[in-house]
């Protein structure tokens, strides 16, 4: 197997382990490149159909292109799509800096969805190379009663042996692409011909490398107008993937505070 085959096989194994060992799963669909790859992998793992809901926790502030993508491919891929709203900004911790406070709406919306559906497992498309706090994650990551994450109390994971025991009243986060890189995502997207949102491609000398809410996500300088050009650009750039995320440029502990509280 080549490198992408190995990544795919490992991710499919993780998805099947989660499905076999947890009672009520959902796949968190943020509409970006990573979660689109994750849905593609789930369709491969389960012979063309995702056997659990795709959950979009919707802030109502995504780019129009993202909503168009969701509506089109939610139907084409025959997803059991559940769209759940987020609370207003007034319901979120006022001590957070502005962009982090806006992003925290998603955490509260996710808690509402967990209470509504009773999921004991949430499949999320985070990667270790994307952000320093995420580098500390496990593949099967236990969450507390309020969805919180304790970075100091993570289970060991050796030889693909995962602890799928759910804490009473809590849930697990499952991360099937945790071991992938940004370049892996794009190489696999190209190989599999996975649809992408046009915002990832350069227009007027700029493109988005990471997509979030339209008011707190900004493009970076780039001339990459194809996946091949993106891969060439990534091979030489030192610009962080989340350089266009306002959240990542606020106080040093803002992102970690969000993650501890249950942010994706």
C-alpha positions in Angstrom: 0.0 0.0 0.0 1.1 3.5 -0.6 1.0 6.3 2.0 -2.6 7.3 1.2 -3.8 3.7 1.2 -2.3 3.3 4.7 -4.0 6.4 6.0 -7.3 5.4 4.5 -7.1 1.9 5.9 -6.3 3.2 9.4 -9.2 5.7 9.3 -11.7 3.1 8.1 -10.6 0.8 10.9 -11.2 3.6 13.5 -14.7 4.3 12.0 -15.7 0.7 12.1 -14.4 0.3 15.6 -16.5 3.2 16.8 -19.6 1.9 15.0 -19.1 -1.6 16.5 -18.4 -0.4 20.1 -20.7 2.6 20.6 -24.5 2.6 20.7 -25.4 6.0 19.2 -23.0 7.8 16.9 -23.0 11.0 14.9 -20.5 12.4 12.5 -19.8 16.2 13.0 -20.0 17.8 9.5 -18.4 21.3 9.5 -18.6 21.4 5.7 -14.8 21.9 5.3 -12.2 19.9 3.6 -11.4 17.7 6.6 -15.0 16.7 7.4 -15.7 16.1 3.7 -12.8 13.6 3.6 -14.2 12.0 6.8 -17.7 11.6 5.2 -16.0 10.1 2.1 -14.1 7.6 4.3 -17.3 6.7 6.2 -19.0 6.0 2.9 -16.2 3.7 2.0 -16.1 2.0 5.4 -19.8 1.2 5.2 -20.2 0.3 1.6 -21.5 3.5 0.2 -23.8 4.8 2.9 -23.1 6.5 6.2 -25.0 4.5 8.9 -25.3 7.3 11.4 -26.4 10.9 11.3 -24.2 13.8 9.9 -24.6 16.6 12.5 -24.1 20.2 11.4 -24.0 22.5 14.4 -24.9 25.7 12.6 -23.9 29.1 13.8 -25.9 30.7 11.0 -22.8 32.6 9.9 -21.1 30.3 7.4 -20.2 31.4 3.9 -23.1 31.0 1.3 -20.9 28.6 -0.6 -20.7 26.3 2.4 -24.5 26.2 2.8 -24.9 25.4 -0.9 -22.4 22.6 -0.6 -24.2 21.2 2.4 -27.6 21.2 0.8 -26.4 19.7 -2.5 -24.1 16.9 -1.1 -26.3 16.1 1.9 -28.8 14.9 -0.7 -26.4 13.4 -3.2 -24.6 11.4 -0.5 -27.9 10.4 1.1 -26.9 11.6 4.5 -29.2 11.6 7.5 -28.5 15.3 8.0 -29.3 16.9 11.3 -28.9 20.7 11.5 -28.9 22.1 15.0 -28.7 25.8 15.8 -26.4 27.6 18.2 -27.5 30.0 21.0 -27.1 33.8 20.7 -23.8 35.4 21.6 -25.4 36.7 24.9 -25.5 33.1 26.2 -21.7 32.6 25.9 -19.0 33.4 28.4 -18.5 37.2 28.2 -14.9 36.9 29.5 -13.7 35.3 26.2 -12.2 37.6 23.6 -14.5 38.5 20.7 -13.6 35.8 18.1 -13.3 33.1 20.7 -16.7 34.1 22.1 -18.3 33.9 18.7 -16.7 30.4 18.2 -17.9 29.3 21.6 -21.5 29.5 20.3 -20.7 26.2 18.5 -19.7 24.5 21.8 -23.1 25.5 23.4 -25.0 24.4 20.3 -23.2 21.0 20.4 -24.2 20.6 24.0 -27.8 21.2 23.1 -27.6 18.6 20.3 -26.0 16.1 22.7 -28.9 16.6 25.2 -31.5 16.3 22.4 -30.2 13.1 20.8 -28.3 11.4 23.5 -25.2 10.5 21.4 -22.5 8.6 23.2 -20.0 9.1 20.4 -19.2 12.0 18.1 -16.9 11.6 15.2 -14.9 14.7 14.5 -12.5 15.7 11.8 -9.6 17.3 13.7 -5.9 16.7 12.9 -2.9 16.8 15.2 -0.9 19.0 12.8 -3.6 21.7 12.6 -3.2 23.3 16.0 -1.0 22.8 19.1 -3.7 21.9 21.5 -5.2 19.3 19.1 -1.8 17.6 19.0 -2.5 16.4 22.5 -5.7 14.6 21.5 -6.3 10.8 21.5 -8.2 8.9 18.7 -10.9 7.9 21.2 -11.1 10.9 23.6 -13.4 10.8 26.6 -15.4 14.0 27.4 -16.9 15.0 30.8 -20.5 15.5 31.7 -20.5 19.0 30.3 -18.5 18.0 27.2 -15.3 19.2 28.7 -11.8 17.8 27.8 -9.2 17.1 30.5 -5.8 17.2 28.7 -4.1 15.7 31.8 -6.4 12.7 31.9 -6.2 11.0 28.5 -6.1 7.2 28.0 -3.0 5.6 26.6 -3.3 4.2 23.0 -0.9 1.6 21.9 -0.9 -0.7 18.9 -4.4 0.5 17.7 -6.0 -0.6 21.0 -8.6 2.0 21.9 -10.5 2.5 25.1 -14.1 2.9 23.9 -15.6 3.0 27.4 -18.0 5.9 27.7 -17.9 7.8 31.0 -21.4 7.6 32.7 -23.6 10.4 31.3 -20.8 11.6 29.0 -19.5 10.8 25.5 -16.5 10.0 23.4 -15.0 12.0 20.6 -13.6 9.8 17.8 -10.9 11.3 15.6 -10.4 9.1 12.5 -8.1 11.5 10.6 -6.1 12.7 13.6 -2.9 11.2 12.1 -3.4 13.0 8.7 -1.7 16.2 7.6 -3.1 19.1 5.6 -1.2 17.9 2.5 -2.6 14.3 3.1 -6.1 15.7 3.0 -5.5 17.5 -0.3 -3.6 14.6 -1.9 -6.5 12.2 -0.9 -9.1 14.7 -2.1 -7.4 14.8 -5.5 -7.0 11.0 -5.8 -10.6 10.3 -4.8 -12.0 13.3 -6.8 -13.9 14.5 -3.7 -15.9 17.7 -4.3 -14.5 20.9 -2.7 -15.9 24.3 -1.9 -14.5 26.9 -4.4 -13.3 29.1 -1.6 -10.3 26.9 -1.1 -9.0 27.9 -4.6 -7.3 31.2 -5.3 -9.4 34.2 -6.5 -7.8 37.6 -7.0 -4.6 36.4 -5.3 -6.2 35.0 -2.2 -7.8 31.8 -1.0 -9.1 30.2 2.2 -7.0 27.4 3.8 -9.4 26.9 6.7 -13.2 27.6 6.7 -15.3 28.8 9.6 -17.7 31.6 10.3 -17.6 34.3 7.6 -17.1 37.1 10.1 -14.1 35.6 11.8 -12.4 33.8 8.9 -10.2 35.5 6.3 -8.3 34.4 3.2 -4.5 34.2 2.9 -2.3 35.4 0.0 -2.1 32.6 -2.6 -2.1 32.0 -6.3 -3.0 28.2 -5.9 -6.1 27.7 -8.2 -6.0 23.9 -8.3 -5.3 21.0 -5.9 -1.9 20.4 -7.6 -1.0 24.0 -7.0 -2.2 23.8 -3.4 0.1 20.8 -2.8 3.1 22.7 -4.3 2.3 25.7 -2.2 2.1 23.6 1.0 5.4 22.1 0.3 7.1 25.5 0.6 5.0 27.6 2.8 5.6 28.5 6.5 2.2 30.2 6.9 0.1 28.2 9.4 -3.0 26.6 8.2 -5.2 28.6 10.5 -3.6 31.9 9.8 -6.9 33.2 8.5 -8.8 32.3 11.7 -9.2 35.4 13.9 -9.6 33.1 16.9 -6.0 31.9 16.6 -4.7 35.5 16.9 -6.4 36.5 20.2 -5.1 35.8 23.7 -2.7 32.9 24.1 -5.1 30.7 26.0 -8.3 31.5 24.1 -8.2 28.3 22.0 -7.3 26.1 24.9 -10.1 27.5 27.0 -12.5 26.6 24.2 -11.1 23.1 23.8 -11.3 22.4 27.6 -14.9 23.5 27.5 -15.8 21.1 24.7 -15.0 23.0 21.5 -14.1 20.8 18.4 
